[in-house]
Amino acid sequence: MQVVIIDDAEVNLVLLRHLVGLLKGCTTQLFADPIAGLRHCQTSIPGMVIVDYMMPDLDGVELIRRFRATPGCADIPVLMITANDQTAVRHRALEHGANDFLSKPIDKTEFLARARNMLALRTSQKRLEDRASWLAEEVVKATEEIVQRERETIFRLARVAEFRDPETGAHIQRMAHFSWLIGVRLGLPMEQLDILLEAAPMHDVGKVGIPDSILLKPGRLDEDEFAIMKQHSTIGHQILSGSDSSLLQMAAEIALSHHEKFDGSGYPAGLAGTSIPLPGRIVAVADVFDALTSTRPYKKAWETERAMAFLEDNRNSHFDPDCVDAFLSRLTEVEEIRRRFQDA
């Protein structure tokens, strides 16, 4: 425990250093200049401060006031040395944060008793601080474990949908990263971007509730079949909703809204414009672009330029124009994602 002693009288510094040396586990730092002593205390927080009142340039009361105003110094024990008749000074010192006093001339027994009490108080404070820090670290670890298990669950749910859907796992990775790119361009905070990246792959999880005869049909769906297919958005929402997890909440929102269209002609609720949740508007652009540029049993992949033209032609009708602009402004990164996540 470092004890800082600030006194302009050399004889007092020598005496106090000797007395502190009688305490176990303590080192001393001596300052005859109160300004230098204060600067040291503000940059290297001590275990206890012993300060004289009468000093040039900066008296003990003002030194204590400035010390207490320093972050992290509110609870450091401060022992002030005054004369017996300086009651008003002691009152001012108490108001500014002094913990205890010593009267001149300093009595050895009294000093050791008061100093031990103050150091014991500081030791208890540090133990509580260390305990609180340890608990905070343990909470962070436990929270991270919960988040990792949640991510694993989400991933496995996405894999379930992938095994039933003719779309590939690479498609899920690409559209999730496309969504992240759009979110970056739109200025979403990093926390929301991370959630979007992990929630987007769940957009079609509701397809687990669609019959194979419709889900795996190689040709175009008729009107009745398409009506059943559209139910996957509400099924996905039912699977994912009702959780306290911000990740599952966004995933449920995306599952329900990514087939809504900006002009209100989409499904399931016919929402329009900004009444469609932003994650749904983002995923709509990312999902359609990747579907158009991917090979399927029932279609060939479109050229990138043709798919870009489709997004442009359908801005304000199918797609949020801001999301289209955000996506098309990141085409270099889009092509890198397509190279990184390729279909088997």
N, C-alpha and C positions, 0 to 999 in steps of 0.2 A: 504494500500500500504506500503510494507516494504522498508524503506530507510536504506541502509548499509553505515556507515561512517567509513572510514579507515584513521587514522592519528596517528602518533606515539606520538604526544603531547597531554597529558591528558587534558590540558586547552582547546585545540581546540575541542576535543571530547565533552566536557561538553557544550561549546558554541553552537556547531552545533546541539547537541541533543535538546537544548533549542529552537533553531530557527526552527527546524523541528517540534517541538511540537506545534508551532503556526499554522502549516498547518493542515487542516481538513483531517481526515481519514488516518493518517500516523503513523506508528510505527518505532522505530529505533533499529538498531543492531550495536553496537560499537566494533571496533577492533583497538587496538594499534599496533598489530602485523600484517603487511601487508600480510604475507604468510597465516596466519590463516584467515584473511579477504577474501583473494582470494579463499581459499578452501571453505569457507562458500558460497560465491557467485556462485561457480561452482556446488555446491550440492543443494542449495536452492535459486533458481533464484529470485533476488529482483525486486522491482519496480523501484528503482533508486539507483545509487552508487555515493557517494561523496568521493573523494580520494585526499589526499595531494600528492604533487610531491616529496619533500625531505623526504625520509624514509630510514632507514637502511635495508640491505639485499635485498630489492625489491623496486625500486623507482616507482612512480606513472605511468610513461609511460609504463614500462615493465608490470606492473600489468594490465593496460588497455589492452595491446596487448594479454596477456594470457587470460584475461576475454573474449575478443571478439572472441577468438579461441574456446571458450567453446560452444558446441551445445545449441541453444536456447538463447544465450546472444548477438546476433548480433544487436538487436534493443533496448536493455535496455539503458535508458538515463544515461550518465556518466558525472558528474560535477567535474572538476578538480580544485584544489586550487593551485595557483602559485603566485610568486612575480611579480610585475608590469614589471620588467626589464627582465623577462625570456621569451622573444619572441621566441627564438629558441626552447625552451622546449614546448611552446604552439604549434608550428608548428609540432613538432614530435608527440605530443599528438593527434593532429587532424588527422595525418596520420594513427595513430593506433586506432582511434575510439572514442576519446573524443568528446562530443557534445557541451560543453560550459565550461566557466572558471569563477572562482572567484579570485579576487586579495586580497592579504593580505595588511592591516587588513580587515577582512570581514565586509562589510556594511550590516546591517540588511535589509534595504529596497531592496537593490539590490539582496541579497540572496533570499528573499521571492518571488520577481518577477521572477527571473530565475528558482527557484525551482518549482513554480506553473506552469510555462510554460512547463517545462520538464515533470512534473507529468501529466499535461493535455495531452501532446503528448502520454505518455505511456497509459493513460486511453483510448484514441482513438484507439491506436494500439490494446489493449486488446479487445475492442468492435469489431474491425474488425476481430481479431482472433476468438473470440467467435462466431461471425456471420458466418465466414467461416466454423468453426467446426459444427455449427448447420446445415448449408446448406449441408455439407458433410454427416451428419447423415440422413438428409431428403432424399438425393439422394440414400443412401444405402437402406433406407426403401422403397422408390418408386421402386428401382430396384428389391428388394426382392419380392415385390408384383407382379411385372411383371413376374418374374421367377416362382412364385407360380401359376399364371394364366396360364403360358405356360405349366407347368407341369400338371396342371389339364386338359388342352386341349389335351395334349399327352395321358394322362391316358384315357380320354373318347374316343379318336380315337382308342386306343388299345382295349377298351371294345367293340367298334363297330365291329372290326375284330373278336374278340373273340366270339360274338354272332352268326357270320356267319360261323365260323370255328369249325369243330368237336374237334379241340384241345382245352384244358381247360385253364382257367385263371391261374391255378397252374403251368401248363407247361410254360406259359409266365414268371411267377415269377422265376421259377427254372432256365430257360435258361438265364435270365437276370443276376441272381446272379452267375451262372456258368461263364458267360462272365466276370463278375467283378473279380472273382477269377483268371481267366487266365490273365487278365490285370494287376493285382497286381503282379503276378509271373513274368510277362514280364517287370515290372518296369515302367508302365505308371504313369505319375504324377496324384495326387489326383483329380485335376480338370477334367482330361480326364476320370478317373475312374467313377466319379460321372455322367458325361454325358453318358458314355457307359451304366451304369446301367439303366438310364432312357430312352436311345434311343433303346436299344436292344429289348424291348417288341414290337416295331413297325416293326420288321423285315418282318412280313407277312401281314401288313395292306392292301397291294394290293389285297389280296384275296376277299376284298369287291367287286371287279370288275369281279370275276369269277362266271359263272352261277352255280346255286345250283346243277344242274344235274351232274356237274363235281366235284364241291367242296365237295358235300355230298355223292358222290358215294361210297358205301361200299367196292366194289371190286377194282381190279387193273385197272388203266386207260389205254385205248388203245393209240396208237401213236398220233392220232389226238387230243384226249382229253388231253393228256399230253402236247402237243404243246400249247394248250389254257391255261392249268394250269401254264405253265412256264411264261406266261405273267404277273403273279402277281408281279414279281420282278420289272418290268418296270412300272407297274401301281402304285405300292407303291412309287417308286422313283418320279413319276409325282405328286403324292399327296403331298409328303413331300418336294420336292426340291423348290428352289427359295426363301428361307427364309434367313433373316439375323441372325437368331438364330443358335448358334453353336450346340444346341441340335437337332434341326430339320435338320441341315446339316448332322450331323452324322447319324441320323435316316434314312435320304434319302440314304446315302452312304451304310448303312447296308442293307436296303431293296433291293438295286440294286445288291449288290455283295455277299450276304451270300450264294448263290447257285453256285458261281464260285468254281472251283476245282484247287488245287495246280498244277496239271499237265496240265491245260488248257482245260480240257474236260467238264467244267461246263457251266452254262448259266447265263445271256443272252449274254455276250460279249466274252466268251471263254478266259478270262484273266488267266494268269499263274503266279505262284510264288509270289514275292513281288509286282508285278503290281496289284495284288488284294489288295484293301485297308485293312490295319490291322484290323479295327473293323469287316469287313466282314469275314476275316479269323478266328477271335476269335469266332464270333457268329456261324460260320459253325460248329465248334467243339461242342460248348455248345448245339446248337439246335439239332444236330443229336444224340448226346449222350442221351439227355432227350427223344427224340422221340423213340429211341430204347428201353429205359428202362421204357416206359410208356405203359399202356394198351390202346388200341384203339378198336373201334367196329370191325375192320378188322384184328386185330393181338393181340397176347398176349405180355406182357412185357418181354423183355430179362432180363436175369440175369446180374448183374453188371459186372461180369468177362467176359461174352461174349461180352458185349458192349465195354469194355476196349480193348479186343482183336481186335474188329473191328476197333477201332481208331488206334491201333498199326499197323494192317495189311494195313491200308489205309493212313498212313503217307507218305508224298511225292507224293501221287497220288491224293487223295481227299483233305487231310488236310495238313496244314502247320505243319511240324514236331515240330517246337518250341512251337506252340500252344498246340499240343498234349502233349508234355512233361510238359508244364506248368499246364495243366489240370490234368494229371495223378499224378502230384506231390502234389496235394491238395485234395486227395480222402477223407480224414477225414472230411474236410469242405464240400465236395460234398455230402457226406452222411447226414451231418447235415442239409444242404439245402433241401435235399429230404424229410427228416422227417418234416421239418418246413413247407414246401409247398406241401401238399398232395392233390391228386385229390378227389373231392367229391364222 
